[in-house]
Amino acid sequence: MASSLLGQKAPKPKPAPAPRAASGIPKAGGGRILNPGNPVLRMMAMPPERREQMLERLPPQQQVRLRQALESFDKLPPAERTRQLGILNMYANLPPEKQAALTRQIQLFNHLPDDRITVVRPELLKLHRMPESERSDRMASEEFKSKFTTAEQQMLAEISPYFPFTVR
């Protein structure tokens, strides 16, 4: 066990934050999930004039970071831009309470330790691909309940109908 010279325990290292692009927006990588509820991501769906109006209201440093992120988005291949905008539209069409629940659960997911993300993420994909009745049966199983904490079970239940954010 690590300790300092004074005999006190050394502080426990904090988990690494989600990888971030130069813009400060979390990257989809390291198993983390991009949150479609992020207001910055919603700006990507706006026409350039509307974006500019929003940007002008922000402090200069924030304007620079957001302009870089938006420029990167605009440089994506058209198919990828369309896919990402479809995800944002899917999210925007959810009722506000579903949006809030999904946003909250994605934030919780992104704060899981990496070793838990490697277990939970594949389950999200598996559950997403199942019909609703099979998904419910899977989540009610003893194997499922023993493999995931109560918080992870809630996360899986609320994110899996949408993740990996395919537009249906």
Secondary structure, 3 states (H helix, E strand, C coil): CCECCCCCECCCCCCCCCCECCCCCECCCCCCCCCCCCHHHHHCCCCHHHHHHHHHCCCHHHHHHHHHHHHHHHCCCHHHHHHHHHHHHHHHCCCHHHHHHHHHHHHHHHCCCHHHHHHHHHHHHHHHHCCHHHHHHHHHCHHHHHHCCHHHHHHHHHHCCCCCCCCC
